[in-house]
Amino acid sequence: MDFSKYVSLIAKNNEAGDIFYSDVSMKSVRIGCVEGQPHLEDVSSKEVSGYGIRVIKDGRMGFSFGNKTDDESILQSIEYASQAAELGEPLNISLPSTQGNEVTELKSESDINEILDRISEIYLSKRITKFEATAERESSKWLLTNTSGAHIMSSEEAYSVTVMPVVSGIGENANYWFAVTLDPENLDINELVLRSLDRAYSSLDGKGINLKGIPVVFDAPEWAELWSFLLDSFSGKNVERGKSFFSGKLSQRVLSDHLSIKLENNHPKVPGNFLYDNEGVNVQPVFLVEEGAFVQAYYGLASAAEFGKVPTGVGRRFSFETQPLDVPFICHFQIEGLPTLESLDKYLLVTSLKGIHSGLNAVSGAFSIGADGVLLDGEKHIPVSGVTLSGNIWDVLNQVIAASDKEEAIPSGSWVVSPLVALDGITISG
Amino acid sequence: MFTQEDLERVAQELLTISPDFFDIFVEERTNKSLVLESKKLERPSVGTVFGASIRAVVNGATYFSVVDNPSLESLIVAAKELSSSVKQTASNPGNTFILRKVESPLKKDEWKQWSQLSEVADYLKATDDYARSYDSKVAQVSSSVSQQISNVQVLNSLGNFTEEQRSRTRVFCLVYASDGSSVEVGSANQGKMGGLELLQKYSPEFFAASAAKVAVSKLKGVVAPSGELPVILGPGFGGVIFHEAIGHSLEADAIRKEVSVMRGKIGQRLASSKVTLIDSGIVPGEWGSNAFDDEGFPNQETVLIKEGQLVSYMSDYLEHLLTGFPHTANGRREGYEYIPYPRMRNTYIQPGNDTFEDMLTSIKKGILALKFGGGQVDPVTGNFIFGVTEGYLIEDGKVTAPIKDVSMVGNGLSILENIEAVSSEKDMDFMPGMCGKEGQSVAAGIGEPYVKVSRILIGGE
């Protein structure tokens, strides 16, 4: 699609604006297995495309979207965005003039049905008779053009595979694991299955126990899930508006001085690069927290304009139907100067969280959330289920005591790249 | 949108593979929203998308294809491609069906259009003003109005042809209060089928005062005692427990996949005779109602638990075919881009004969839980956790101090067993929610009067 004539039309009306077009196609196959009988659940094929249009009128921004690509429909959307702009607050937004292409190509191709067959074989060979597995091949393209001359094209492809076994003991327990890869031919399916089983068995037939003074380690997906709720605390909009724990704390040491948090535009563990955000801003590698000190909030175009800051390249559009949100692409946790997890006598490894969206107040830090996992006590592995973890997360993040020597990357809104981290100060009650 | 004959033409392509079932779902969906935050109108947005999807069920497997911005020709091509991908030749190609326009028991209500985004600006500003004037401790206010209008057509292989316009409007208000050392959040929201008449029924003061009261009172809130305590679940919001901890376990796909604690329990007594749990798509004006489900069937009311006894699961047509469970018209999807699954509509506890006052006086030490921030349940075990965002201590039969946010932990089956009292019709209320499943989010209502549970584990101090 070429939107340049529509962008010119916006400019001709003495307005500024941008048009974001995305085209996502996806093929997905899911299998299920009950009583050792694998079966095909569904085969899904989609191609969804459309555009989001922002018009800036006297500094006020309005938004409209659509997926009909005829002249009349696009012009109507521009008109709607222009009308909506009359309601917004004036901001001194300056649209970027970035130009570039960003291509993430697959390193290999694979038949997703074959991937699922192999998963099925491995589970059945391990006498796992109840499971579900999904394999997807997704291809997404987006194009951004604006009245400042920006023209960015991005193209990404990836395979993703998710598996969820149900394991049996006295009762049953389910858990999941997944992989996102550009090289499906070399995907380690055995590792994928084993990791899912480790997590499913970890809390099988576990009991609630009360533990004090035991460090807690969140497994990689749970750590990423936790941060999907906490990361917003570094949003400049929240910090400036007094809606963040970090409001008024710039340059103060607020977290453990062993911990740094950095936004990145690429990382070896993350498939693809993120050189440009969906507003046309170069994604800047910046530290949010450096050796425990809060050094910088992140800003999208609108929030940067509102508070007189430089945008950091966090304008994300999860669909053409939504306006950009300030969400980082890659959030990298760096731990220095701490012993490894193996040095701990014992710790609780959390492999499932419940109720985090209602049990965590990111502003105050107070949390009370449900968890399952396993108590690792030397050679002993004691399953734990139905416990409540409570405390203040910001206090807890001041008490980082150990970390694994290996990093994992988990997509959870942002990609979270981090070692496993041991935290003191969490009350475990069951 | 298409004519009945157009969709029938597309259907002919699917008949060549003699599927067990198929449906063609067409949708034109318009969303509008306006937010006011920090006294500033933000993110004005309006837009429309148009799309369709075709689904065929063959030998129990679902084959699904999405057509964006479809023409009749592109729909026919998609149906041909889908049929050829199934690789099944019909034993009797050319099979046909008798097309019929079906009626719904839910009658169409008039609703007030939202023509210009600016129509709600004053309402949002008034909400902001009221909230800020409620108490000097109110530090920040965010409020929004959003609406989705969805024009839907469905044709299915039973010959059902349905057409419906669905409008849902929702108001949110979030208030942050601070005493200098801590920050608390209070929220209020309401959503109904319909349009801007919602703003006439519920005033800006209503939302502002409801949210501000909670945020400010929680600044002086006490930490709830931990342990097993009697809990009174408040009207409307309290129903989220039954949605999450019971409802999801009664969805037929979870039963078929053997990942539900409710498997094999039809006919069993799960609660006292005071408990009747209903899932209905035809409660007039309520958030989760629709005239038809998303597979082309008239919506209905389904009694799940009748006077304590489990009597039904919730099944879409696919699960009905696969399992033989009675079809309850629970096939729902977020939009044309998604496969339908068995989903709840408005799930509620039917009012009983007890009184709130009697419930209170029966409790020496307990919790009154009025609002919940949501929850999560493991359908395999029925274990759940919920966050209470507005709650109060009950001491010696009286409501005393507000409590800080706290979690409630338990098991769905245990909660049912422990329901001691259900209050009457006058306390009944419904609230809107968005229910997540299979990566989709659909509008689902929750409801109940006051319900007393003899014990729930409170994760306090």
Chai-1 contact restraints between the chains, C-beta under 6 A:
chainA,res_idxA,chainB,res_idxB,connection_type,confidence,min_distance_angstrom,max_distance_angstrom,comment,restraint_id
A,V34,B,E258,contact,1.0,0.0,6.0,A-B,restraint_1
A,L40,B,A61,contact,1.0,0.0,6.0,A-B,restraint_2
A,D42,B,T62,contact,1.0,0.0,6.0,A-B,restraint_3
A,V43,B,Y63,contact,1.0,0.0,6.0,A-B,restraint_4
A,S44,B,F64,contact,1.0,0.0,6.0,A-B,restraint_5
A,S45,B,S65,contact,1.0,0.0,6.0,A-B,restraint_6
A,K46,B,V66,contact,1.0,0.0,6.0,A-B,restraint_7
A,V48,B,D68,contact,1.0,0.0,6.0,A-B,restraint_8
A,V48,B,E337,contact,1.0,0.0,6.0,A-B,restraint_9
A,S49,B,D68,contact,1.0,0.0,6.0,A-B,restraint_10
A,G62,B,P44,contact,1.0,0.0,6.0,A-B,restraint_11
A,F63,B,S45,contact,1.0,0.0,6.0,A-B,restraint_12
A,S64,B,V46,contact,1.0,0.0,6.0,A-B,restraint_13
A,S64,B,G47,contact,1.0,0.0,6.0,A-B,restraint_14
A,F65,B,G47,contact,1.0,0.0,6.0,A-B,restraint_15
A,G66,B,G47,contact,1.0,0.0,6.0,A-B,restraint_16
A,G66,B,T48,contact,1.0,0.0,6.0,A-B,restraint_17
A,N67,B,V49,contact,1.0,0.0,6.0,A-B,restraint_18
A,N67,B,D68,contact,1.0,0.0,6.0,A-B,restraint_19
A,N67,B,N69,contact,1.0,0.0,6.0,A-B,restraint_20
A,K68,B,N69,contact,1.0,0.0,6.0,A-B,restraint_21
A,Y80,B,V46,contact,1.0,0.0,6.0,A-B,restraint_22
A,A84,B,P44,contact,1.0,0.0,6.0,A-B,restraint_23
A,A84,B,L117,contact,1.0,0.0,6.0,A-B,restraint_24
A,L87,B,L41,contact,1.0,0.0,6.0,A-B,restraint_25
A,L87,B,P44,contact,1.0,0.0,6.0,A-B,restraint_26
A,L87,B,L117,contact,1.0,0.0,6.0,A-B,restraint_27
A,L87,B,S118,contact,1.0,0.0,6.0,A-B,restraint_28
A,G88,B,L41,contact,1.0,0.0,6.0,A-B,restraint_29
A,G88,B,P44,contact,1.0,0.0,6.0,A-B,restraint_30
A,E89,B,K40,contact,1.0,0.0,6.0,A-B,restraint_31
A,E172,B,V380,contact,1.0,0.0,6.0,A-B,restraint_32
A,A174,B,V380,contact,1.0,0.0,6.0,A-B,restraint_33
A,R241,B,S38,contact,1.0,0.0,6.0,A-B,restraint_34
A,G242,B,A139,contact,1.0,0.0,6.0,A-B,restraint_35
A,K243,B,Q140,contact,1.0,0.0,6.0,A-B,restraint_36
A,Q323,B,R43,contact,1.0,0.0,6.0,A-B,restraint_37
A,K354,B,Q376,contact,1.0,0.0,6.0,A-B,restraint_38
A,K354,B,I385,contact,1.0,0.0,6.0,A-B,restraint_39
A,G355,B,G375,contact,1.0,0.0,6.0,A-B,restraint_40
A,G355,B,Q376,contact,1.0,0.0,6.0,A-B,restraint_41
A,G355,B,I385,contact,1.0,0.0,6.0,A-B,restraint_42
A,G355,B,G387,contact,1.0,0.0,6.0,A-B,restraint_43
A,G355,B,S407,contact,1.0,0.0,6.0,A-B,restraint_44
A,H357,B,G374,contact,1.0,0.0,6.0,A-B,restraint_45
A,S358,B,G373,contact,1.0,0.0,6.0,A-B,restraint_46
A,S358,B,G374,contact,1.0,0.0,6.0,A-B,restraint_47
A,S358,B,G387,contact,1.0,0.0,6.0,A-B,restraint_48
A,G359,B,G387,contact,1.0,0.0,6.0,A-B,restraint_49
A,G359,B,S407,contact,1.0,0.0,6.0,A-B,restraint_50
A,V363,B,V183,contact,1.0,0.0,6.0,A-B,restraint_51
A,S364,B,S182,contact,1.0,0.0,6.0,A-B,restraint_52
A,S364,B,V183,contact,1.0,0.0,6.0,A-B,restraint_53
A,S368,B,S407,contact,1.0,0.0,6.0,A-B,restraint_54
A,S368,B,G459,contact,1.0,0.0,6.0,A-B,restraint_55
A,G370,B,I385,contact,1.0,0.0,6.0,A-B,restraint_56
A,G370,B,V409,contact,1.0,0.0,6.0,A-B,restraint_57
A,G386,B,N383,contact,1.0,0.0,6.0,A-B,restraint_58
A,T388,B,S407,contact,1.0,0.0,6.0,A-B,restraint_59
A,T388,B,V409,contact,1.0,0.0,6.0,A-B,restraint_60
A,T388,B,G459,contact,1.0,0.0,6.0,A-B,restraint_61
